[in-house]
Amino acid sequence: MPETAPTGSYSRLTPGDAGFVEAVSGGLSLRVDGEPDAVVVPRTEADVVAIVRDAARTATKVAIRSGGHSWVASSVREGSILVDLAAFDAIDVDVEARTARVGPAVRGQRLSKELVAHGLAFPVGHCGNPALGGFLLGGGLGVNWGHWLPSCFSIRSMRVVLSSGEVVVASETSNPELFWLARGSGPGFPGIVTEFELDLQPLPAAIRLSSWMFALADLAAVTSWVTRVSAALPSNVEVSLVVAGPQRPGASADSEPFIVGVVATAFTADEAEAAEALHAFATDRGPGVSPLEYLDAVPVAFDTVHEAVDATYPEGYRYLADTFWSPLDLGAALEPLAELITRAPSGVSYILSGMPKNGDGANLVPKGVAAYGMHDKTLVVPYVIWADESDDAANLAWLNELRAVLEPVSSGHFMSEADLRHDASRVSRSFAGDDGERVLRLIRQFDPDSLFCGFPRPAGVAEPTP
């Protein structure tokens, strides 16, 4: 990014400067809320303090970007300054303590490679490119999350610049209310995290992946099979199911146009444990229909797990997404969507689903220890992906059709990928029980003058109050 009009050690870009448009619109986002007044790029924590104090003095709203992968462009807000934390990308691993200090701009794929070199691991995102800042604050549905839990529960502490410009450490014992809020409040968090301290895991030395592809017509049989087998799987086997169209990665003109894909990944220490972990799939009678393709327990390196998922997000395309937790099992949740996927305006779009902890997702997350607590049996995430701006309206209309089917059977949303700009209830329904009220109260407590932009909202909808 070009450096224009440096202030202290940080750069500042304003409309008309070379690189401003690219700085605002970078990442995978599609929709934005106007245009910020400036993009500032701090180099140090002291820069962040100066930026926050400057913004408070001039009553200018502040938005934060770690990596720019928010589907709703939560960092791009009218009349604000966008604080781009790209320079905060340091990694410091303490192998003996099994911890790491990382900057919010560190990408998941880079952290994985660094940790693998030390025989360690962390529940990084299933995609390699997103940065850790937004990922962790939103909860973090990382790899092996049914066993390691969502990634925010592996945060040991963090350094935070508050709206006052004060720098504090938040942990279970220091500023515990701020720590509770940080783990799950996503773009609503009222501060700028400059460093995370993370608890790490031993590296799973034997990661084995099995996958099956079936025709869409077999959806009912496949979901019934996956639901049955999942009940017998250990928590370190992660199962996902995808309903996809003719432009999915690897498809050709001769391929079945609409398919159901199942992937089971075992994160284990050795071959014997891997075989035992996938035993239920090996011995079950199967779905009663033949797969179009099948891979059996293929070895996968931890720092390449993300590559297959990355391939489903082509660069330069336009994106919409939304999320739906449901108490229904996979079959009941997905059956009404089978016909809809065949009418998708884009063959690149797909619907991802899964049952965290293999069907026990409603009981996976510790209750009350963090803002992140909304979970249920099944998670359904439509990803709407297309190339041409002229097709925006058609793809939005298709997503709205999916919403009309999913919303009546949804118990809530996963905030990090929910379309917060679609409906004001998305925010409140991303928290469990009374946690949403507590979130709003703490945001007001730590940011009494609403310096930070907070949650994106639908056009014309006022900021929520506790």
N, C-alpha and C positions, 0 to 999 in steps of 0.2 A: 504494500500500500504506500503511495507517495506520502511524504511528510510535508505538510503545509502549515505555515504559521505555528511553529513549535512554541509551546508554553511550558517552561521548565524543561523536563526531559520527556514530555509526552507531546504527541502530534495532534493536530486538530484539522479536520476537513469540513468545509461548509459547502452549501449548494453553489455550483459553478466551478468549484475546484476540480482539477483533474483527479479522477479516481473516486469521487464522492458517490456517484451512482453505483459503481461496483461495490464500494464499501457498504452501502445500504442494502443492496439486493443480493449479496452473496449467500450461498447455501442453497438448501432445497426448498425454501419457502415459496409459496405462491402469492397469497394475499397479504397485503400490508395495510396498516392504518395510517395512511398519509406518508409524510416524510419528516425525518428528524431535522432539527435545526443544525445539528453538527454531529460528526462522528469523531470521538476522541480515543486515542490509543495510548494508555498509560504503560510505562515500562517498569515501574516499581510500585510497591504498596504506598509509598509516600505520594506518588502521582495520583493514585486513586483517592487518597485522603484530600488532596488539593482539589481534585475535580468535584468531589462530593461537596466540599465546603463552598466552592465557587457556585455550584448549582443551588445550594441552599440560600446563599446570599442573593442570588438573582431570581429566586423562586422558579427555577427551571427544572422540569421533570427529568428523571434519570431512568434509562432503560439499559439492560446489561446483556451482552452477548459473549458466550464462551466459544461457540463453534458455528452458530448460524443455522442449525438444523431443526429449528422449531417449525412444525407444519403450519402453525398460525402466525408465524413471524412475530413472536412476542416481543422481540427486541426493537422492532421498527414501529415507532409511535409518533404521531403528529405532535409537533411542538416540544419534543424532548431532545436531550442529547443521548446518543448511543455510545455507551462505554464498551469498546471492543477490547477484550482481555487476551487477545491473541499472543501477547508477549509472555503471558503467565503459563509457560509450558515446561517448567522444570520437573524432573523426577528424581527423588532421592530415596533409595531403597535401603532399609536397615535389615539385612538378611537375618541376623541373629534374633532380632526382636520380631521379625516377620511383620514389619510395617513399612509403609511408604508415605512420603510427603510429596504431593503432586499439585501442580497448578491446575486451575479450572479449564485451561485451554488444551490440556493433554488429551490427545485422541486415544480412543480405546485400543486401536491396533498397535499404536506405539507403546502403550503401557504393557500390553500383552507380550510383545517381543522383549521388552526390558525385563519383565518378570520371569519369563521362560529361561532367560540366561542365568537366572539365580535359582531355578528350580521352584519358582513360586507362581501364584496365580491370583486373580481377582475376578469377581463376576462382572466383567466388562460387558458392554452392550453387544447385542447380536450383530449389529452393524459396526464396522471398524472405524468409520470416519468421524462420527459425532464426538464432541468434546465432553469431558467429564462433568463440567460445571452444571449445565442444565440437566444432564442425565442423572446425576446424583440428587440434585435438589428435587427433581420430580419423582423420586423413588427408585428408579433404576431397575427395570426388569432385565437383568443381565443373564449371561449364560449360567446354566445349572442353578437357576434361582429357586427351584423347588427344594433344593438341598442347602444351598448357601444363603437363601433368602434374598429378597430384593436388595440391591447394592447399597442403598442408603443405610442399611443396618450394619454395614461394615465400615461406616465412618466412625473413627475414634474421636476426632476433634476437627475444628476448622477455625481459620482466622477470618474475621468478618469486619468490614468497614461499615459502620452504622450510618444512618442519615445525619447524625451529629458530626460525623467525621472521626469519631472515636473508633479505635481498633480494639477488638475484643477477641478472646478465644472462647469458643462455644464447645462444650462437651457435656457428658452426663453429670459432671461435678462443677463445671464452670459455666455460668449462664445457661442452666439446663432448659429454661423455657425457650430460649433462642435456638438451642440445639434441637429440641422437640419440633419446633416450627420448621427448621431448615430441612429436616428429613421428610419431605413430602409436599411442601407448599409450592414447589415449582416456581413459575414466573411471578408468583405473589410474594416471594420472600423479600423482606424489607431490608436488604443489605447487599454488599458485594463481597463474595467469598474470594479471597486471594490465595488460599491454600487449604487443601484437605489433608488430614492424616488418616490413612486407611489401614485396617487390619487385612492381612493377606492370608491366603490358603496355600497348603502344599500343592505343588503342581500335579494334576492328575496325569500319571505317566502313560495310561492306556485309555485314550478316548476312542470309542468305537461308534460308528454311525451306520445305522441300517435305514433304508428308505424304500418306499413302495409308491408306485404310480398306478392309479386306476382311472377308468372312464367315469365321467361325472354321473352317468346313469347308475353307478354302483354306490353312490354317496351313502344311502341308508345302510347298506351292508357294511361299508367301511367304518362309518361312525359307530355302529353297534359293536364291531370288532375292537376298535381302538378303545372304546369305553370299557369293554369287558377286560381286555388285557391290561389296561392301565391300572386297574384296581390291584393287580398283583405285582406291579413294578415297584422297585425301591425309589426313594426320592431323588437319587442321583442319576436317574434316567429322565431326560427331558423329551417330551413328545409334542410335536406340533402337526397341525393339519392345515393344508392350503387348498383352496378352490381357485383355480386359475384358468386363464383363457389362452387363445392361440398364439399370442406374442410373448409368452413366458420365456425365460432363459432356456436355451437348449431346444426349443420347439422348432419344427420345420414344417414345410407345406404338407408333408406326408404324416405328420403327427396327429394323434387324436386332438381335436380342437379344445375341448373342455375337460379338465382332469381334476381328480382329487389326489393330492400328494400327502404322504405321511412320512415324517422323519422322526426317528428315535435315536437320541444321542446319549451314550453312557459315559459319564465322567468318573473313571475308576483308576485304581493304582496299578493294576497288572492284568494280564490276559485272563487269569482265572476269575477275578472279580468281574471283569467285563462280560464274560460268558454267563456268569451267574446273574448279573444285572439284567441281561437281555433274555434270560431263560424263558420268561413268560411268553415272549413273542415266538421263540423257537419251538415251544411245545404246544401252543394253542392251535386249534384246528383251522384258524384263519377266517377271513370274511366270507368264504364260500364262493368267491369270484377270483378269477386269475388276474394278477397285476400285469400292467403293460410293461413295467420295468421294475427291477428289484436289485438292490445292493445289500449285501450281507456283512455287517460288522466291519466296515471299511475303516482302517486307521486314519485318524485326523489329528494334526498337530494343534495344540491349544491356540497358538498365535495365527492359525489360518481358519479357525472355526467360522469367522465372520465372512469369509470370502463368498460363499454361496448366497448369503443374504444380501450382501452388497450388490450382487449381480442383478437383483430384482429392482434396484433403484438406479436406472440409467441417468447419467448426467445430462443436463440441459432440458429435462422434461418438466412438466407442471404437475403439482401434487395437491391432493386433498386426502385427509384421513379422519377417522373418528374411532372411538372405542366404546365397547359395551360389555360390562360384566353381567353375567346372567346366572341364576340358580339352575337353569336347565342343563341337561347333559348335551354333549356335542350334537347328537342327532336331532334333538328337538330344536336346538338353536340354529342349526345350519340348513335343515330341510327346506324351510321357506325361501332360502336364498339361492337354491340351485337354479331355478328358472331365471332369476334376476341376473346371475353372472353371464348367462347366455345373451343377455340384452345389453351388456356393458358397452358403452360407446367406444371404449378402448380395449384392445386385447392385451394390453400390458397390465391393466388393473387386476387385483386379486384380493382374496379375503383370507386372512390368517386367523387361525383359532387354536386354542389349546386349553388344557385343564391343568393349571399349576399344581404341583405336588400330586399329579396324576389323579385328580378328582377330589382332593382334599384341600383345594385352594381357599375355601372359606375359613379354614383354620390355620393357614400357613403363617400369616403375619402376626407377630406379637401384638396384643391389644393394649392400646393406650400409651405405648412408649415413644411414638412418633406421630407426626401429622399423617404420614402414609399409613392407611389402614383399610382402605376400601378394596375388598377382595370378594370373590365368589367362586363358584364351581368352574365356570367357563368364561373365557375371554374371547371376544370376537372383534377383530380389527380390520375394517375395509380400507385398502389403500387404492386410491383412485389416481391413475398415472396416465398422462397423455402428452402429446408433443406440441399441438397447435393451439395457440391462444383463441382461435376462432371456435374451438370445441369446448371452451370453458363452461358455457351454459348447459350444454348437454351432459357433461360429466358431473356438474353440480346437481342437476336434476336426477341423475342416476343415483348419486349418493343419498339424496333425499328420499328416494324410493327405498333404499336399504334401511335408512333411519326409521321410516314409517313402520317397517316390519320389526326392527330390533328394539326400538324404544319401549314399546308396551311390555316387553319381557325382560327389560334391563333393570338391574338393581343399582347401577352406578356406572362410573366411567374411570378409566385410567388417565389421569390428568395430562401426563407428558405428551400423549398423542391424541387426546380428545380435541374436538373442534370447539374450543372455548368461544370462538367468535360466532358460532351458530346459534347458541341459546344460552341465556344467562344462568340457567339451572345447571349447566355443565360443571361449574366450579363447585357449588354446594354438593352436588351428587358425586364428586370425586373424593369425598371424605366420609368416613364411617360415623354413624350416630351423631353425637353432638360435637364431633371434632371440627366441623366446618365453622361453628360459632366461635370455638376457641381459636381457630386460625385467624379469623377476622379480628378478634379482640387483640391478639398478640401483634398482628400487623400494625394496628393502631398504636399499640403500646411502644413498639420499637421505631415506628415512623409516624409520629403524631401529626406532622404537616404534610403527609402523603408526598414526600419527595420522589419516591420510586413509583414508576408507572403501575406496577402491580399486574393483576390478571388482565389479559386481553378480554374485551367484552364486545357483544354485538353492537353495531352502530346504533347510537341513540340511547343506549342503556347506561344509567348512572352507576357510579362506583358503589359496590355493596357496602352496607354499614353493619356493625355488629348488633 
